[in-house]
Amino acid sequence: MNSAAKQLKGRAARLARLMPSGPSTAARTPFVLLVVVLLGGGLISLLLLNSALNQGSFKLSELKRKTTELTDEQQALQRDVDNRSAPGALERRARELGMVPGGSPAFLDPDGTVRGVPGEATALPSPAPSPMEIRKPVLPSPSPTASPAPAPATAPAPAPSTGPTTEPSPPSVKPTPTTPGR
């Protein structure tokens, strides 16, 4: 056994010389490759995420700027509407269009009788323009969708008469029901 043990030791010694001493480098290669691939993939995904966030940030700032512009425009239009719907502006615009204040109204009662005497509208003398109106006239802005306003209708002047006149009262007409069975 002595010689057999020596032979084994000799063979083991020769095999041990062929194998490198210490931990094996072949077992480390796949692990190192896996770590490099994970780090590279993480860096690439972080770069893509950062790019997407920057793109969203640019879009958000552009939308905020556009929202501010549209809000300013809406407020300017609202001021214009408020200025044009003021009673004085409405009256001035109506006079420019040739409109006059209405006469005394007449009302129809539910039974069809007329209450009140309708009167013809007459033009009142126009008020003297203020210094602001002289310096800055208000001109209507043409609207691309609106059609031009029709010319105001004027009633023919009544023929002068020599004798006393009486206005005929309008005939009393009973209204007809709009729904059957009433």
C-alpha positions in Angstrom: 0.0 0.0 0.0 2.8 2.2 0.5 3.7 2.3 -3.1 0.1 2.7 -4.1 -0.4 5.6 -1.8 2.7 7.2 -3.1 1.4 6.8 -6.7 -1.8 8.4 -5.7 -0.1 11.3 -4.1 2.1 11.6 -7.2 -0.9 11.6 -9.5 -2.8 14.0 -7.3 0.2 16.3 -7.2 0.5 16.3 -10.9 -3.2 17.0 -11.3 -3.1 19.7 -8.7 -0.3 21.4 -10.6 -2.5 21.5 -13.7 -5.4 23.1 -11.9 -5.0 26.7 -10.8 -4.9 27.2 -7.1 -7.6 29.2 -5.3 -11.2 29.8 -6.3 -12.2 29.1 -9.9 -12.4 32.1 -12.4 -14.7 30.1 -14.6 -17.5 30.3 -12.0 -17.2 34.1 -11.7 -17.7 34.9 -15.4 -21.4 34.4 -15.7 -22.0 36.3 -12.4 -19.9 39.3 -13.6 -21.7 39.3 -16.9 -25.1 39.2 -15.2 -24.1 42.2 -13.0 -22.8 44.2 -16.0 -26.0 43.5 -18.0 -28.2 44.5 -15.0 -26.3 47.7 -14.4 -26.3 48.6 -18.1 -30.1 47.9 -18.4 -30.8 49.9 -15.3 -28.8 52.9 -16.7 -30.5 52.7 -20.1 -34.0 52.5 -18.5 -33.1 55.4 -16.2 -32.1 57.5 -19.2 -35.3 56.6 -21.0 -37.4 57.5 -18.0 -35.6 60.8 -17.6 -36.2 61.7 -21.2 -39.9 60.9 -20.9 -40.2 63.1 -17.8 -38.4 66.0 -19.5 -40.7 65.7 -22.6 -43.7 65.7 -20.3 -42.3 68.8 -18.5 -41.9 70.7 -21.7 -45.4 69.8 -22.8 -46.8 70.9 -19.4 -45.1 74.2 -19.6 -46.4 74.8 -23.1 -49.9 74.0 -22.0 -49.7 76.3 -19.0 -48.5 79.1 -21.3 -51.4 78.5 -23.7 -53.9 78.3 -20.9 -52.6 81.7 -19.6 -53.0 83.2 -23.1 -56.5 81.9 -23.6 -57.5 83.1 -20.1 -56.3 86.6 -20.9 -58.2 86.5 -24.2 -61.4 85.3 -22.5 -61.1 88.1 -19.9 -60.6 90.7 -22.6 -63.7 89.4 -24.5 -65.7 89.4 -21.3 -64.7 93.0 -20.7 -65.8 93.8 -24.2 -69.2 92.1 -23.8 -69.7 93.9 -20.4 -68.9 97.3 -22.0 -71.2 96.7 -24.9 -74.1 95.5 -22.7 -74.1 98.5 -20.4 -77.3 100.4 -20.7 -75.7 103.6 -22.0 -73.8 101.7 -24.7 -77.0 99.8 -25.7 -79.0 103.0 -26.0 -76.2 104.7 -28.0 -75.9 101.7 -30.4 -79.8 101.6 -30.8 -79.8 105.3 -31.7 -77.0 104.7 -34.3 -79.2 102.0 -35.8 -82.1 104.4 -36.0 -84.2 102.8 -33.3 -86.4 105.0 -31.0 -88.0 104.3 -27.7 -91.3 102.6 -27.9 -94.6 104.3 -27.3 -97.2 103.4 -24.7 -97.8 99.7 -24.8 -101.1 97.9 -25.1 -101.9 94.6 -23.4 -104.1 91.7 -24.3 -106.2 90.2 -21.5 -106.8 86.5 -21.3 -110.3 87.0 -22.6 -108.9 88.7 -25.7 -109.8 92.3 -24.8 -107.2 95.0 -25.4 -106.2 97.0 -22.4 -104.5 100.4 -23.0 -104.1 102.4 -26.1 -101.1 101.6 -28.3 -99.1 104.6 -29.2 -96.7 105.3 -32.1 -93.0 105.4 -31.2 -91.5 108.9 -31.8 -87.9 109.9 -31.9 -86.6 111.9 -29.0 -83.9 114.5 -29.5 -80.5 112.9 -29.3 -78.5 113.9 -26.3 -75.4 116.0 -26.9 -72.3 113.7 -27.2 -69.9 113.8 -24.3 -66.2 114.8 -24.9 -65.2 111.1 -24.7 -67.6 110.2 -27.5 -66.3 112.9 -29.7 -62.7 111.8 -29.3 -63.3 108.1 -29.6 -66.3 107.0 -31.6 -67.6 103.5 -31.0 -67.6 101.6 -34.3 -69.3 98.2 -34.6 -66.8 95.4 -35.2 -67.8 93.2 -38.1 -68.4 89.6 -37.1 -67.4 86.9 -39.6 -70.5 84.8 -38.8 -73.1 87.5 -38.3 -75.0 89.0 -41.1 -75.4 92.7 -41.4 -78.2 94.3 -39.5 -81.3 95.0 -41.5 -82.3 98.6 -42.0 -84.8 99.8 -39.5 -88.4 100.0 -40.8 -89.9 103.4 -40.7 -93.6 103.9 -40.6 -95.1 106.3 -43.1 -96.0 109.7 -41.8 -99.8 110.1 -41.2 -101.6 112.3 -43.7 -102.5 115.7 -42.2 -106.2 116.1 -41.7 -108.4 119.1 -41.1 -111.0 117.8 -38.8 -111.0 116.0 -35.5 -109.8 112.5 -35.7 -110.5 109.5 -33.5 -108.4 106.5 -33.5 -110.5 103.4 -34.1 -110.2 100.9 -31.3 -108.8 97.5 -32.4 -111.5 94.8 -32.7 -111.9 92.5 -29.7 -111.0 89.0 -30.8 -111.3 85.9 -28.6 -108.1 83.8 -28.8 -108.5 80.3 -30.1 -107.1 77.5 -28.0 -103.9 76.0 -29.2 -104.5 72.6 -27.7 -107.6 70.5 -28.4 -110.2 70.0 -25.6 -109.6 73.3 -23.8 
